[in-house]
Amino acid sequence: MAGAIQHPDHGDAYLGKQLAWATQKLQSRDPSYRFKWDIYFDRLEELARSSQRFLDAGCGDNKTASELNGPELCVGVDIVLKQPLGTAVRGTLEHLPFRNETFDLVGCRYVAEHLSDPETVWRELHRVMQPGGRVLIQTVNAQSLLIKLSRRLGGRLRRLISRKRYARRDQDVFPVVDRFNAPDLYRQPPTGFRCVSVIMTQDVDTQSRLGFYLTYLLVRWTQRRPDRRSTITAEWERI
């Protein structure tokens, strides 16, 4: 089931066509394959149907919180707010500007790889979450061959690729430290959380056909090496 919160490529005619082509190829080769954004947003929307207050931790433009249906309160928080949609506040994840036990659902997508002090962030999320609440995290797997290669590019080249390929400004490309980016760390979460699930996904390039075929080789290679897949999607319960 495709989530209501759409992948950014859906809004661009060319990229949407490339995504459709890649989807068809994947379905013909591996019908069980799911894109990382479908895994995250489908589960987030499922959890949101029974949630009252949602926090997007590291919200960026706050698109997720502004489009999520279900909770009576959807709010984002980030250290930098770029003309955010919906309701968002400025703040750091190490010192969240919320009262104890405010939220019963937290999302944290492509933030963990940038955290220099992840243990403090997890403690803060635990503080602002209600018992029994869920946190859904998606991040890169530093043990992945694809991610290891991307890390070797260096900051300057990574910013250049982000500008040319993804139209991101240099100030939107943050340093990566990968201090909490391995599957076993999510399977054994910090004190106060219980692991519900960890799903490993190998990314494929949906923007070019050559890139698709090259990255699809990694999909096949990681079938017997799931902990070498490039994306981690973890769900924890606050206890």
C-alpha angles and dihedrals in degrees: 000000000000113000123239089238099078132214111255092243090067090075095055117074097213096041090044090054091049090049091051090050092049091047092053092049092049093048091052092049103033115010091185094060117116127190116242093242092053091051092051102039097040090054093042091053091047091053092044092061090070098033130096105193126030129191123193103205108207094012103176105189090359092236093143096054092043093054102037115112125207112040117090089222124040116174136165131209129196139153089238122036116199105197090305124212119232120351118345136154132202116244146113124264089230090062108027114195094226137099124254117283095006101138135049095189130041129181124198114177123178093345105101094073089061097050115112091185107030095163091062091048092052090050091051092048089050090051096053095042127088119237108272092024121136132231118199116201130185122183144139124283109235089201091064119107090223093053093044090054092048091051090056091062093080128224098282096051091042091055090048092053091046090053097046100036104029102022092235122155118238091245089058093058105085128196116266123220103168095210094147103029111114128096096239091057089060094044089056103038127190123280111293097035134086121206112241098175145339119203121191119206131182112220122226128199108252096177101072134024095227090050090049094055093045094050093041087066086065090053089058094042094052095050088094093031105051093162088063093060115118104237131056120199111185132179120199132183120219109234 
